[in-house]
Amino acid sequence: RSRDDIGGNAGVAWEGVRAEAMACTRCPLYRDGTQTVFGEGPLDAPLMFVGEQPGDQEDLAGRPFIGPAGQLFDRALGEAGIDRSAAYVTNAVKHFKFERRGKRRIHAKPDGGEIDACRWWLDQERSLLRPQITVALGATAARSLFGRVVTISSMRGQAQQARDGGETWVTVHPSFLLRVRDNKEEEYARFVEDLVQIGKRLE
Ligand code: URA
């Protein structure tokens, strides 16, 4: 079902929160980014994916995970039998943080202050959606959801509990899979396996 099908209070509240987030000045990142990139997907989705922050293409388009990492993510979801349109996809940090190198904008990692400031919006998305399962894609998402620094390796492969109590799984970020040189295919296969395991929890 789409957001329009649900309509009603949840849809109205979500639209209101999104509109507020578009004007966010809670941290300095709004100054350089093109726009706030809010989450998207059905409000009754049982599954919420949380990434790090929008990249260059997401910043321009205003939609999460549509660039190279998003394409790899879509492929992995497809292989795991999960329909992206049935999931709500968002980011821990909703503005693109970057450094300029000539004409290029190079991704810069959000710091703890930026993650904490932006958690305000993730918390609102979470309390509106209350997804059955949340997936942290990478360490920034995990830090936001657990409220502390965690390692992927210590949390991967089993259900965890987020700060707000929701069942949460931790896996790597798709851009790690684009970057990694050693055992690239194995790492990708392991990511798909994580998604398969998560998908089974929904059945
Ligand atoms: N990487 C992310 O973490 N999120 C996006 O939306 C795109 C790339």
Boltz pocket constraint, residues with backbone or C-beta under 6 A from the ligand:
constraints:
  - pocket:
      binder: B
      contacts: [[A, 51], [A, 52], [A, 53], [A, 54], [A, 55], [A, 58], [A, 63], [A, 64], [A, 65], [A, 66], [A, 67], [A, 69], [A, 70], [A, 90], [A, 91], [A, 137], [A, 175]]
      max_distance: 6.0
